[in-house]
Amino acid sequence: MDPQTAAMAAQQPGIIAQIIPFILIAAIFYFLLIRPQNKQMKETQKMLSELKSGDKVLTRGGIVGVIKDVRETEIDLEISKGVKVIFARTAVQQVIQKR
């Protein structure tokens, strides 16, 4: 092997050095994007499972009301005296006041 070929071979990084940047990018994506999103999704599911009659909630559409009845996939929301609207349980964005 001539000296020029040996010098070029010594300058090329190994396979591990080429893979390290991809591993770092994957770790950054996991800790900055995927993990927080999974945590938020778990908190939302917990909040939706704990809904009960009498809770004051805010829907994703911006309607505030009091839950009158809770079923498996729906809730009856009283938005004004005598005005009840049926919403999907997943339409609730936030519990404003617990009963």
BALUMKE-385722 format. One record per residue (C-alpha): residue in one letter; x, y, z. Coordinates in steps of 0.02 Angstrom, whole numbers, padded with zeros to 5 digits, always signed. Layout:
// BALUMKE-385722
AXYZ...
***
This chain:
// BALUMKE-385722
M+00000+00000+00000D+00072+00168-00047P+00083+00309+00083Q-00055+00415+00002T-00184+00273+00010A-00138+00234+00190A-00160+00418+00239M-00334+00426+00158A-00389+00266+00245A-00333+00336+00413Q-00435+00496+00388Q-00604+00411+00354P-00711+00392+00510G-00767+00221+00565I-00946+00156+00556I-00977+00199+00739A-00925+00379+00713Q-01049+00390+00569I-01194+00318+00671I-01170+00426+00828P-01252+00583+00753F-01408+00483+00706I-01420+00411+00881L-01404+00585+00957I-01540+00654+00843A-01656+00510+00889A-01625+00540+01075I-01661+00726+01056F-01824+00690+00965Y-01875+00567+01100F-01842+00682+01247L-01905+00843+01168L-02055+00782+01067I-02114+00605+01096R-02098+00589+01286P-02188+00753+01330Q-02327+00714+01207N-02354+00541+01284K-02356+00617+01459Q-02485+00747+01407M-02592+00613+01324K-02592+00509+01484E-02643+00661+01587T-02785+00700+01466Q-02848+00520+01472K-02844+00524+01662M-02941+00688+01666L-03073+00620+01546S-03094+00460+01647E-03120+00559+01808L-03261+00670+01741K-03416+00666+01850S-03582+00752+01866G-03567+00928+01936D-03395+00968+01865K-03380+01133+01774V-03286+01106+01611L-03222+01197+01457T-03246+01111+01289R-03127+01120+01143G-03254+01232+01056G-03246+01359+01197I-03412+01317+01281V-03415+01320+01470G-03544+01217+01562V-03585+01101+01705I-03591+00913+01677K-03762+00842+01717D-03739+00662+01660V-03587+00557+01614R-03598+00406+01501E-03462+00297+01425T-03427+00407+01273E-03540+00558+01299I-03582+00690+01427D-03736+00800+01452L-03676+00978+01477E-03789+01114+01545I-03731+01276+01464S-03875+01382+01530K-04025+01353+01643G-04127+01218+01560V-04014+01206+01406K-03926+01039+01395V-03811+00989+01254I-03736+00818+01221F-03548+00816+01191A-03424+00679+01157R-03320+00649+01311T-03162+00688+01211A-03228+00864+01174V-03185+00916+01352Q-03024+01015+01355Q-03011+01063+01538V-03098+01042+01704I-03122+01217+01774Q-03199+01172+01941K-03219+01003+02023R-03379+00961+02114
***
